[in-house]
C-alpha cells in the first residue's frame, strides 16, 4: 500500500511538470519583433559598404538596436579616417523569423571633420 501513493505522487508531479512546460512555452512565444544589436548592424553595414566600394571597412556607428519591422529606418554614421562623417540610412526590407534583411543608403554629402 505504501508504493501506491508514491507512484501517484510521481505521476502528479510529472503531470504538473508537463503542464508548466506547456504554459511556459506558450508564454515565451510572443508577438514582439526581433531585434539586431546596434553593433551587429554597424558591422554588417561596414561589410556591405566595403564590398560595394572595394575599400577597407569603414568605421560605422549606429545609435540603437534595429527593430525587425518592415519599414523601420535608422540613421547610422560613417566616420572616415580624416574625421569627416557621412550619414547612412538603414531600412528594414523584410523579416523572416529572427532574420532581419535591410538596405543601406549613404548620404550624397559628407560633413567635414570639426
N, C-alpha and C positions, 0 to 999 in steps of 0.2 A: 504494500500500500504506500509506502514512502516513496517508491520510484515513480508512481503515477503523478503526484503533484509536481515533482521536479520536472518531469517531462512536459507537463502543461506549462510550467513557468518558462522553460526554454522556448517552447513554441510561441508563447505570448510575447516574449522578448524579441524573438526573431520576427514576428508579425509586426510589432511596433517599429522595429528597425527598418523593415521594408516600407512601411507607411511613411516614416520620417524621411527616408531616402527619396521616395516619390514626391513628397511635398517639397523637399529641398530642391530637387531638380526643376520642378515647375516654377518655383520662386526665382531660381537663378536665371532662367531663360526670360529675358525681359525685352522691352521694346526700345531700349537705348541703342543709339547709333554707335558703331565702332569709332575709335579714335586712333590717330597716329601721333606719336610724340613729336614735339617741335624739332628735336634733334634728328629724328629719323627723316622728317620732311626735308630739313635742311640738307642732310646727307644725300638724299635722292635727287633733290633739285641740283645740287652741286655736280653729281654724277651725270645727270641729263645734260646740263649746260656744257660740261667738259666734252662729252661725247658729241654734242651738236657742233661745237665751235672748234674742236680739235686742240683746245688749250688745256692747261692744267686745271684741276678742280678749283673753282673759286671759293672764297670764304663766304658762306651763306649763313644768315641767322634768321630764325622765324620766331615771332613773339609768343606763340601759344601752340597747343596741340591742335591738329586738324581734325574736325568732326567729319565723319564719313556720311555726309548727306549730300546728295546730288545738288549742285548749285552753290554749295558753300564755297566762299573765297577767303583767301588770307593773303596778306602782304608780307613778303619776306624782304630781306635786304642783302644785296651782294656788296661786299667791300673789296675793292681792288687793292693791289699791292701799294699803289701810290696814295691810298686813303680815300679816293673818290668812291662814291656809293651809287648803286643803281637799284631801283625798286623792282621786285619780281612778284607777279601775281600768280598764286596757286589756285586753281579752280577744280573742284571735285566733279568728275565727269560720270563716274559710275561706282557702285559699291556692290560687291558680291561677298556675302558672309562678312568676314573681317578684313577683306582686301579692299583697299581704297585706291581707285585709279584717279589720276588728276593730270591736268595740262598745266604747263607753266608758260608765262609770257613776261619777258623782261621789258622794262620801260625803254623808250627810244632815247631818252636823255639821261645822262649821268649827272650827279651832283659832285662838284669838285671837293677835294679834301678841305676841311675847315681849318 
